[in-house]
Amino acid sequence: MNFDKYIDRNEYPTMKWSKDFLTEHFGNADAIPMSVADMDFKAPATVIESLKKRVEHGIYGYEGKPESYFTALEEWYQNRHGWRIAREHIEPCPSILNAVSILINQHSEEGDGVILQSPVFFEFRMVVKSNDRVVAKNPLKLVDGKYQIDFDDLEAKATDPKNKVLILCNPHNPVGRVWTKAELEEIAEICKCHNVFVIADEIHGDFALPPYRYTPYLTISENAAQNSAACLSPAKTFNIAGAVDAITIIPNETHRHNFHNFAHRYQINKVNVFASAAIESAYIEGGDWLDALLVYLQGNIDLIQNFLESNDIDISLIKPEGSFLVWLDFRELGLDVKELQKFLAQEAQIALSPGYWFGREGAGFARMTIACPREILQRALDNLAEAVKKLS
Ligand SMILES: Cc1ncc(COP(=O)(O)O)c(C=O)c1O
């Protein structure tokens, strides 16, 4: 595991690095790509070996998920996060957003509201809209540099009978909060009381940085578990988004049955043999790799923090509690949304996801993917410092 090593990703049509993507979204094909939420690191050697072995077998026919796949998943969550997942609650699914979309369908009707805690992962809004539901915003509050849930507003939104579902991002993309047990308990109480179904997207669960700890939402209480579903995936954790599927945990028997039937009706229950192999090996042997990755990411976060402070740059880092995505506050620069986008892409030559993509509340911010060799991050920071100097 050499996270400092630069690997050319242009051999394949990589979204993040593609000139077309950079031109389309940033008007600069040469901007340093830091927008798409995947990593510029090789997957753990164990995953690569396991995929090679699967390829060598030569037959890739119809298969079930092997018993060992489920055991690997259960042991990962038990050992790493203290969560005992019941085997019968597991429903595999092609992707997290696929599961989110099905769950929205099953727990609301067209025209109903789905609560989003903005600024939040922009695809949630798209999935809500493409299902002809309406976004009901429960904006996060930024208090002393830390994002918090506005529980009064959440209660108000949950009380409205039109709002049937909350999509919880735990930990939160893009603001990097690892929600505490107490915060999750409060969400669970409000949602249970007003019959709002909780879809807990926990794809970033493995990224909690010490001393923060990821609390799986379904472990909060039996009540919470019966009124929700968790969407899990090792896609981000091991940088294997293009090679894996996802896992849905649905403790309520009726809800699970409905989900299962839906997957059957739309024939989305086929097994990808490479996804099974990648996931199983990552969960069995990927722990050391992940530990090393988290240390490297913390080093990158420290680099940003120290760089901004020592160069006295008017940009604030919202301290990430667990993520390879950092949320930067550019409001002190006094640029409007369009000016900021131009400043970042043209002057600083870096492609960051503009904050407004994550909801109006994100205006003046931008998200930076920091899972890249430190040398690339340093180059991006130098560019930024230079551009800020010119600005003043
Ligand atoms: C919070 C969150 N959920 C889901 C996804 C995408 O998951 P999938 O590719 O499995 O649909 C992402 C990717 O950035 C994400 O950040």
The ligand as an ORCA input file, in Angstrom:
! r2SCAN-3c Opt
* xyz 0 1
  C     -23.727      9.145      0.348
  C     -23.573      8.376     -0.926
  N     -24.482      7.447     -1.259
  C     -24.378      6.720     -2.388
  C     -23.347      6.940     -3.279
  C     -23.294      6.140     -4.541
  O     -23.448      4.780     -4.261
  P     -23.756      3.744     -5.427
  O     -22.739      3.991     -6.492
  O     -23.635      2.392     -4.791
  O     -25.153      4.021     -5.883
  C     -22.384      7.911     -2.988
  C     -21.298      8.201     -3.929
  O     -20.687      9.237     -3.913
  C     -22.500      8.642     -1.781
  O     -21.599      9.562     -1.428
*
